[in-house]
Structures are given as C-alpha cells and as structure tokens.
Amino acid sequence: MGDTLSGAERVKGFSESMIREMTRKAKKYDAINLSQGYPDYPTHESVLKKAKDSVDSQLNQYSITWGEEELREKIAGKLKDFNEVDYDAEFEITVTCGSSEAIMAAMLGLIEPKDEVLIFQPFYENYVPAVSLASGRPVFSTISEDQKIDREDVKEKVGDDTKVILVNTPHNPTGKVFTEKDIRFLRDICLDHDILAVTDEMYERMVYEGEHLSLASFEDMWDRTVSIGGFSKVYSITGWRVGYVAAPKDLMEPIRKVHDYTTVCAPTPFQHGAVEALNLPESYYENMLEYYRKARDFLYESLKKTEIEPFKPQGAYYMLANISEYGMNDKEFADRLVKEKRVAVVPGSSFYDEGGEDLVRFCFSQEMDLLEEAMSRLKV
Ligand SMILES: Cc1ncc(COP(=O)(O)O)c(C=O)c1O
C-alpha cells in the first residue's frame, strides 16, 4: 500500500477477520468451535470476585488514563520477577484495552510513513492492519513448518527502512517458543541496524517446551524494546479487555497519546480483577499448563491418526496442521468441515501475506469432552 493512502482507503483494503468469520459459521452450523482462541480454562474465582466487588463498591468510572496505579505497580512487579525487566510504573507502563490496543497504539505512536516493520508469518492477524493504519510497510519473513526462523532471510529483509521487528513468543499460530539463540540473533539485528523491537508476549505462561524469554531483558535491548502483554488468555478473561504496554519513557510518550485519545482507559473494575489475577499462586499456572498440555497432546495424537498432518506446538494453545492430502485448499477444507462435520477451524492463509493454503489452525483451548467429540466427528 502506498503511503499517501487515507485511513479510509487503507481500511477498504483490509479483508474481514477469517477467525471471527469462522466463529460466526460455527454458530450458524452449531459446530464445535476450534477456530477463535477462546480460553476454556475456568476463570479463577478470586479474580471474578474482585471484579464483582469492584463494581459493587462503585469503582465504575474512568480510571487514570495510564491505568489504575495498583495495577501498574503489580505489572511492574510481574515484569521484574517473571520477565526480568525493570519498568517505572509511573511513566513506563500503560494499561490498555487488551494487548490488541497496545499493538495498535505502539504502531501508531512509533511508525512514520514508509517505515518497514518486519513481521514473522504466519502472524496474528491484527499486526498487518496495525502497521498499515500507521502508514508503515509490513515485510514478512516466514517461520518454517518445523518452527524455525530463517536467519538469512531476516538479514536480507532488514535494512535502512526497517523501524521495528515484531516478535511474538510464544507464537500464534505456530506455537513456536523463540529460543535463546533466536532472541540473541534478533537482538544483534536490532543493535546492528538501529531497529526497535515490539514484543507480543501474550502467551508467556503457556510454554510446554523451552522457556519464555523477553527480548527487553537482553543486554542493550531495554531502551529499544516495547513489551506488550495481556490478561485475556492466561487468566481466561478475553472479554474484559485488559492488556498492557511497557516501554522506556521516550518510546512510551507517543504510545500514551494514542491510548489517551482512542480508549481513554481500560475498564476500571476489570483492572481491579487483573490486580487479583497477578496475586494468583504459582500453582494456578502449573494447573493451567497441565490442562492445556493434555489437550495439546490429545489433539496431536488424534490428528496423527488422520490424513491431517499436525505440527506440535511448544507454546500457546493453537496447532497448525497440513491438509494437502485432502486435495482442496484451506478455505474449502474449513468450509466443508464446519458444514459437514460441524467442526470449525481457521484457514491457514489468513495468517500469511502469501501462502498457507495447505494449512488450517486448530485451537485446543476446549474441554476434553468437546475435543473428543470434535475428533470423533473427524472419524479419528
Ligand atoms: C498473539 C496475540 N496477540 C494479541 C492478541 C490479542 O489479545 P487481547 O487483545 O485480548 O489482549 C491475541 C489474541 O488472540 C494473540 O493471539
């Protein structure tokens, strides 16, 4: 897209989210929805109670634009303990309406026309519209089916125009958990070419193999990294719309302006619920991980008994699978599956600039009996 296009013209160029479309189709055909990433793990009672109590005690008005102070302090503590990065809660952390807003605000605040943003594909579908609305140019580097980044390709794709590398680990939809070598490689690229990193760490607590590493914690990366996270998936509160962005003050200033003039603040009572989420003990995360690990292993083993070839994720709760044996493309396959078998999945091409027609994405954040029923419909 050229950099002289208006916002309205850019929006006209967007296609509708295929993920959300598959959810509508799942409803229409009364299908088991393995498309959109709704977490099935039950929201912790103490988190629910805190949000309800906050409503009852009249915490129903705008919060401070940057987020309730208590929540920013809690997030700063979590970032220090879990991510090993120090941020000043007053100036360097902003609570947003989900991490989706944080991604959009980061792009609108930091990107100039023609700036390039390196995105790994397959990608979370909000990235490209965010870069485009910010008048930037997305440039793509592909993660292979065996979950490797192509270092030579990354080196070729970055240059004088590259402003940002967007890193999502654990990665949706491949489930790749970026290794220390990957992160060190990306760090060197950022330092050599004076590039910023925007990291999307939504699934940081969902790691089955490997460990979660935050790029901002690596030497010399703190002052060039914008770290994004959210509460939606790990605490099963996607509808509460609470996420955050953390960045050094100079990078945060334009991001805060975008946030201020778009959403004003995240929902106040749910910010208090999020404070409680960050009080949960380690056993909460262990149990959640065990629950999703079982679902992952079941889906993987079940799909392997079919003509569908699954790729085992190391993190998050999605599984890509190759469907080329069926002799149809991803959209036809997903369409027939939802109508004929009443199981909804997402066509792979929705995660690619080009390609993905031989892939579909399953989301395994579903109760085991629903996963079992879905697999029996696939005649596993
Ligand atoms: C990688 C990734 N980032 C961000 C989001 C957005 O999450 P939210 O806006 O609910 O925080 C999602 C949702 O699916 C995601 O998969």
The ligand as a Tripos MOL2 file, in Angstrom:
@<TRIPOS>MOLECULE
LIG
   16    16     1     0     0
SMALL
NO_CHARGES

@<TRIPOS>ATOM
      1 C1         -0.5280  -13.2520   19.5860 C.3       1 LIG1
      2 C2         -1.6950  -12.4840   20.0760 C.ar      1 LIG1
      3 N1         -1.5160  -11.2260   20.4730 N.ar      1 LIG1
      4 C3         -2.5360  -10.4840   20.9100 C.ar      1 LIG1
      5 C4         -3.8180  -10.9880   20.9570 C.ar      1 LIG1
      6 C5         -4.9390  -10.0760   21.4150 C.3       1 LIG1
      7 O1         -5.3450  -10.3300   22.6960 O.3       1 LIG1
      8 P1         -6.1400   -9.2840   23.5890 P.3       1 LIG1
      9 O2         -6.3980   -8.0770   22.7730 O.co2     1 LIG1
     10 O3         -7.3660   -9.9860   24.0160 O.co2     1 LIG1
     11 O4         -5.2250   -8.9710   24.7470 O.co2     1 LIG1
     12 C6         -4.0650  -12.2880   20.5390 C.ar      1 LIG1
     13 C7         -5.4340  -12.8400   20.5460 C.2       1 LIG1
     14 O5         -5.7300  -13.8620   20.0110 O.2       1 LIG1
     15 C8         -2.9710  -13.0600   20.0980 C.ar      1 LIG1
     16 O6         -3.1380  -14.3280   19.6880 O.3       1 LIG1
@<TRIPOS>BOND
     1     1     2 1
     2     2     3 ar
     3     2    15 ar
     4     3     4 ar
     5     4     5 ar
     6     5     6 1
     7     5    12 ar
     8     6     7 1
     9     7     8 1
    10     8     9 2
    11     8    10 1
    12     8    11 1
    13    12    13 1
    14    12    15 ar
    15    13    14 2
    16    15    16 1
@<TRIPOS>SUBSTRUCTURE
     1 LIG1         1 GROUP 0 **** ****
